[in-house]
């Protein structure tokens, strides 16, 4: 049995490229302009938020979100998962926050809400939750506790476009949410990301932080006027509110994003069908199939061994390689981030041992590509390949 099964196969279609070529033939302005603004507005309507800011990556979305949190609310601790992409934790450290970790819930690979709640204190500025590979990580208990304590929620929805909780899209529950439009995700602008919020002050800070901290990037006439009047010695075009970055995206990315957004819901419906089919036909004695799928929208097939079996792990990896199925061990971000060298000197070198659930995924978990044009027969054949091992 042989496949040609990459992690992502058809996220940018010929029709997208044709539309981009037509756009380029007009010799347009390519830096951030009308299409960026239109994409931000269309994305906000699709998601259900007031404001969105298009940036050059999900990592940059994380970076400026943590920067805005720091400037507006001060120092403190941020609770983060050990199963996430490196930029979530890196953005916390880069902005001077202290990362505090909690283990994951094996039913959804997201933060365990009971552990998160046990770690909340007066120094907690936010819980930075990752909706890992399309699973919902929110619970009523967590949201109620954060609201009662006036602690901010930041949602990493980079891998969960269109997933929901209680009928609302993820990315609409916290102070802010971050999305990635990397090539392998639900929607792609090649590289790209979005910061979303309903908070006007946070939105204005994000707009400035995206572009060198320049006040002229603020959306509010009042904000621009106040800074101009408060700094008469400076040119109104060159007032820098924050020591910031340049993480803008381009018109090219926005053109692709606007086109892809039109088919995102349709593609997501197919991804949900694919994932359910995969789990329904996988051997539940060998692999975990009892995930909580309520509201999920998975761009990957999660393949996690039920028990820590090194022989089965080696057999799975060998069979996938021989069959031409691309995979990543450790699931999101390569597994337990607490084992990574960038955290040495920041946390104890043995900290990773305190998180058995993510440790299991680190050594015995994988993800495999799930995309709209994936043939159903291939999904069935993949299960037939894995089940006898």
Secondary structure, 3 states (H helix, E strand, C coil): CCCCECCCCCCCCHHHHHHHHHHHHCCCCCECCHHHHHHHHHHHHHHCCCEEEEECCHHHHHHHHHHHHHHHHCCCEEEEECCCCHHHHHHHHHCCCEEEEECECCCCCCECHHHHHHHCCCCEEEEEEECHHHCCCCCHHHHHHHHHHCCEEEEECCCCCCCEECCEECCCCCCEEEEECCCCCCCCCCCCEEEEECCHHHHHHHHHHHECCEHHHCCCHHHHHHHHHHCCCCCHHHCECCCCCECECEHHHHHHHHHHHCCHHHHHHHHHHHHHHHHHHCCCCCECCCCCCCCCCCCEEEEEECCCCHHHHHHHHHHHHHHCECEEECCHHHCCHHHCHHHECCECCCHHHHCHHHHHHHHHEEEEECCCCCCHHHHHHHHHHHHCC
